[in-house]
């Protein structure tokens, strides 16, 4: 059984980073390198967030459905 902190670090935080990365790149035309510095992750991680290989797509969809998150 996972502890709440483990759930957050393995699922929630990557999903939120993916949402932020996509928004910053698509809506504000910020380069991946800049976004990586803002979020404190590598450029490769940002690339994975954009491609959808990092961050649970189902959780991302659920989070975007929540007004406060979106």
mmCIF file of the C-alpha atoms, coordinates in Angstrom:
data_MODEL
# 
_entry.id   MODEL 
# 
loop_
_atom_site.group_PDB 
_atom_site.id 
_atom_site.type_symbol 
_atom_site.label_atom_id 
_atom_site.label_alt_id 
_atom_site.label_comp_id 
_atom_site.label_asym_id 
_atom_site.label_entity_id 
_atom_site.label_seq_id 
_atom_site.pdbx_PDB_ins_code 
_atom_site.Cartn_x 
_atom_site.Cartn_y 
_atom_site.Cartn_z 
_atom_site.occupancy 
_atom_site.B_iso_or_equiv 
_atom_site.pdbx_formal_charge 
_atom_site.auth_seq_id 
_atom_site.auth_comp_id 
_atom_site.auth_asym_id 
_atom_site.auth_atom_id 
_atom_site.pdbx_PDB_model_num 
ATOM 1  C CA . UNK A 1 1  ? 0.000   0.000  0.000   1.00 0.00 ? 1  UNK A CA 1 
ATOM 2  C CA . UNK A 1 2  ? 1.346   3.399  -0.974  1.00 0.00 ? 2  UNK A CA 1 
ATOM 3  C CA . UNK A 1 3  ? 1.500   6.253  1.479   1.00 0.00 ? 3  UNK A CA 1 
ATOM 4  C CA . UNK A 1 4  ? -0.210  9.541  0.507   1.00 0.00 ? 4  UNK A CA 1 
ATOM 5  C CA . UNK A 1 5  ? 3.158   11.231 -0.074  1.00 0.00 ? 5  UNK A CA 1 
ATOM 6  C CA . UNK A 1 6  ? 4.189   8.423  -2.436  1.00 0.00 ? 6  UNK A CA 1 
ATOM 7  C CA . UNK A 1 7  ? 0.970   8.758  -4.400  1.00 0.00 ? 7  UNK A CA 1 
ATOM 8  C CA . UNK A 1 8  ? 1.531   12.494 -4.758  1.00 0.00 ? 8  UNK A CA 1 
ATOM 9  C CA . UNK A 1 9  ? 5.116   12.171 -5.940  1.00 0.00 ? 9  UNK A CA 1 
ATOM 10 C CA . UNK A 1 10 ? 4.464   9.329  -8.360  1.00 0.00 ? 10 UNK A CA 1 
ATOM 11 C CA . UNK A 1 11 ? 1.169   10.438 -9.917  1.00 0.00 ? 11 UNK A CA 1 
ATOM 12 C CA . UNK A 1 12 ? -0.141  13.865 -8.970  1.00 0.00 ? 12 UNK A CA 1 
ATOM 13 C CA . UNK A 1 13 ? 2.993   15.984 -9.304  1.00 0.00 ? 13 UNK A CA 1 
ATOM 14 C CA . UNK A 1 14 ? 3.957   14.621 -12.752 1.00 0.00 ? 14 UNK A CA 1 
ATOM 15 C CA . UNK A 1 15 ? 0.392   15.170 -13.974 1.00 0.00 ? 15 UNK A CA 1 
ATOM 16 C CA . UNK A 1 16 ? 0.389   18.762 -12.761 1.00 0.00 ? 16 UNK A CA 1 
ATOM 17 C CA . UNK A 1 17 ? 3.808   19.381 -14.312 1.00 0.00 ? 17 UNK A CA 1 
ATOM 18 C CA . UNK A 1 18 ? 2.535   17.985 -17.622 1.00 0.00 ? 18 UNK A CA 1 
ATOM 19 C CA . UNK A 1 19 ? -0.457  20.347 -17.547 1.00 0.00 ? 19 UNK A CA 1 
ATOM 20 C CA . UNK A 1 20 ? 1.757   23.334 -16.747 1.00 0.00 ? 20 UNK A CA 1 
ATOM 21 C CA . UNK A 1 21 ? 4.367   22.429 -19.349 1.00 0.00 ? 21 UNK A CA 1 
ATOM 22 C CA . UNK A 1 22 ? 1.789   22.030 -22.122 1.00 0.00 ? 22 UNK A CA 1 
ATOM 23 C CA . UNK A 1 23 ? 0.089   25.307 -21.229 1.00 0.00 ? 23 UNK A CA 1 
ATOM 24 C CA . UNK A 1 24 ? 3.324   27.277 -21.059 1.00 0.00 ? 24 UNK A CA 1 
ATOM 25 C CA . UNK A 1 25 ? 4.543   25.940 -24.393 1.00 0.00 ? 25 UNK A CA 1 
ATOM 26 C CA . UNK A 1 26 ? 1.268   26.043 -26.329 1.00 0.00 ? 26 UNK A CA 1 
ATOM 27 C CA . UNK A 1 27 ? -0.353  29.200 -24.973 1.00 0.00 ? 27 UNK A CA 1 
ATOM 28 C CA . UNK A 1 28 ? 2.689   31.313 -24.143 1.00 0.00 ? 28 UNK A CA 1 
ATOM 29 C CA . UNK A 1 29 ? 5.209   30.020 -26.699 1.00 0.00 ? 29 UNK A CA 1 
ATOM 30 C CA . UNK A 1 30 ? 7.904   29.403 -24.106 1.00 0.00 ? 30 UNK A CA 1 
ATOM 31 C CA . UNK A 1 31 ? 10.695  27.051 -25.194 1.00 0.00 ? 31 UNK A CA 1 
ATOM 32 C CA . UNK A 1 32 ? 11.131  23.655 -23.523 1.00 0.00 ? 32 UNK A CA 1 
ATOM 33 C CA . UNK A 1 33 ? 14.455  24.737 -22.021 1.00 0.00 ? 33 UNK A CA 1 
ATOM 34 C CA . UNK A 1 34 ? 12.833  27.730 -20.327 1.00 0.00 ? 34 UNK A CA 1 
ATOM 35 C CA . UNK A 1 35 ? 9.934   25.634 -19.036 1.00 0.00 ? 35 UNK A CA 1 
ATOM 36 C CA . UNK A 1 36 ? 12.371  23.081 -17.635 1.00 0.00 ? 36 UNK A CA 1 
ATOM 37 C CA . UNK A 1 37 ? 14.116  25.821 -15.662 1.00 0.00 ? 37 UNK A CA 1 
ATOM 38 C CA . UNK A 1 38 ? 10.801  27.185 -14.386 1.00 0.00 ? 38 UNK A CA 1 
ATOM 39 C CA . UNK A 1 39 ? 9.590   23.778 -13.214 1.00 0.00 ? 39 UNK A CA 1 
ATOM 40 C CA . UNK A 1 40 ? 12.950  22.537 -11.966 1.00 0.00 ? 40 UNK A CA 1 
ATOM 41 C CA . UNK A 1 41 ? 13.156  19.472 -14.185 1.00 0.00 ? 41 UNK A CA 1 
ATOM 42 C CA . UNK A 1 42 ? 15.235  18.494 -17.198 1.00 0.00 ? 42 UNK A CA 1 
ATOM 43 C CA . UNK A 1 43 ? 14.417  19.451 -20.762 1.00 0.00 ? 43 UNK A CA 1 
ATOM 44 C CA . UNK A 1 44 ? 13.977  15.736 -21.501 1.00 0.00 ? 44 UNK A CA 1 
ATOM 45 C CA . UNK A 1 45 ? 11.280  15.519 -18.821 1.00 0.00 ? 45 UNK A CA 1 
ATOM 46 C CA . UNK A 1 46 ? 9.434   18.448 -20.419 1.00 0.00 ? 46 UNK A CA 1 
ATOM 47 C CA . UNK A 1 47 ? 9.650   16.718 -23.788 1.00 0.00 ? 47 UNK A CA 1 
ATOM 48 C CA . UNK A 1 48 ? 8.151   13.590 -22.230 1.00 0.00 ? 48 UNK A CA 1 
ATOM 49 C CA . UNK A 1 49 ? 5.345   15.616 -20.635 1.00 0.00 ? 49 UNK A CA 1 
ATOM 50 C CA . UNK A 1 50 ? 4.501   17.169 -24.005 1.00 0.00 ? 50 UNK A CA 1 
ATOM 51 C CA . UNK A 1 51 ? 4.573   13.825 -25.833 1.00 0.00 ? 51 UNK A CA 1 
ATOM 52 C CA . UNK A 1 52 ? 2.426   12.244 -23.133 1.00 0.00 ? 52 UNK A CA 1 
ATOM 53 C CA . UNK A 1 53 ? 4.933   9.585  -22.096 1.00 0.00 ? 53 UNK A CA 1 
ATOM 54 C CA . UNK A 1 54 ? 5.241   11.043 -18.625 1.00 0.00 ? 54 UNK A CA 1 
ATOM 55 C CA . UNK A 1 55 ? 2.253   11.852 -16.422 1.00 0.00 ? 55 UNK A CA 1 
ATOM 56 C CA . UNK A 1 56 ? -0.884  9.718  -16.324 1.00 0.00 ? 56 UNK A CA 1 
ATOM 57 C CA . UNK A 1 57 ? -3.177  10.844 -19.205 1.00 0.00 ? 57 UNK A CA 1 
ATOM 58 C CA . UNK A 1 58 ? -6.310  9.688  -17.369 1.00 0.00 ? 58 UNK A CA 1 
ATOM 59 C CA . UNK A 1 59 ? -5.369  11.673 -14.265 1.00 0.00 ? 59 UNK A CA 1 
ATOM 60 C CA . UNK A 1 60 ? -4.518  14.707 -16.407 1.00 0.00 ? 60 UNK A CA 1 
ATOM 61 C CA . UNK A 1 61 ? -7.982  14.568 -17.992 1.00 0.00 ? 61 UNK A CA 1 
ATOM 62 C CA . UNK A 1 62 ? -9.617  14.304 -14.575 1.00 0.00 ? 62 UNK A CA 1 
ATOM 63 C CA . UNK A 1 63 ? -7.567  17.211 -13.217 1.00 0.00 ? 63 UNK A CA 1 
ATOM 64 C CA . UNK A 1 64 ? -8.438  19.420 -16.188 1.00 0.00 ? 64 UNK A CA 1 
ATOM 65 C CA . UNK A 1 65 ? -12.115 18.742 -15.515 1.00 0.00 ? 65 UNK A CA 1 
ATOM 66 C CA . UNK A 1 66 ? -11.719 20.419 -12.113 1.00 0.00 ? 66 UNK A CA 1 
ATOM 67 C CA . UNK A 1 67 ? -12.278 24.160 -12.497 1.00 0.00 ? 67 UNK A CA 1 
ATOM 68 C CA . UNK A 1 68 ? -9.708  25.155 -9.879  1.00 0.00 ? 68 UNK A CA 1 
ATOM 69 C CA . UNK A 1 69 ? -6.983  23.098 -11.531 1.00 0.00 ? 69 UNK A CA 1 
ATOM 70 C CA . UNK A 1 70 ? -7.781  24.101 -15.095 1.00 0.00 ? 70 UNK A CA 1 
# 
